[in-house]
């Protein structure tokens, strides 16, 4: 009988029922008919009721061992095909000893499968199910944390690129503005600034300037350097061969 009910619990969709089926102590299992009479029971169920042998319970109503006898019949009337529980049940053995059980029940055709564990056993089953859920949640949390880091890095890179674009756009607008220039001396005046020469203005407001020589100035600079070298060495100057900026 026990193997049949255990297989039903293993196939249940409820992870807590599956945990009960795998519990090391095993649940107390019984088949009840529609009237709540026990038709089959395993040894664990018999021991939970304080009995010595299954014959002491088979053929008797399970409600005879309950402190609230109407509770079982209300549950049987309300039960549908899906497993229900846990429900706390207070039982009293014939010898007068009391115990608290956590019970699950499901319909199996025209009969009912009842699975019970002591309160401590139910807590263990809950812990096993919660441990599995906690492990899955931890894995999801690690994945979300990694995604958050990657998103933050991508956002920082995008913000840096946007800042560069804004700076380049600002400088471009400054260059494209109408710039006042003196018709006589060639000085220019930016908004709120003093008059200055064009070269100084571009040095302050343009990022694309690159220093170099035009061909004519290049020749003059090289000639000056040759003359300086000749004066220091006392030898005739020699032409320097290099390239001017295009």
Buried (B, 14 or more C-beta within 10 A) or exposed (E): BBEEBBEBBEEBEBBBBBBBBEBEEBBBBBBBEEEBBBBBBBBBBBEBBBBEEBEBBBEBBBBBBBEEEEBBBEBBEEBEEEBBBBBEBEBBEEEEEEBEBBBBBBBBEEBBBBBBBBEEBBEBBBEBBEEEEEEEEEEEEEEEEEEEEEEEEEEEEEEEEEEEEEEEEEBEEBBEEEBEBEEEEEBBBBEEEEEBEEEEBEEEBEEEEEEEBEEEEBEEEBEEEBEEEEEEEEEEBEEEEEEBEE
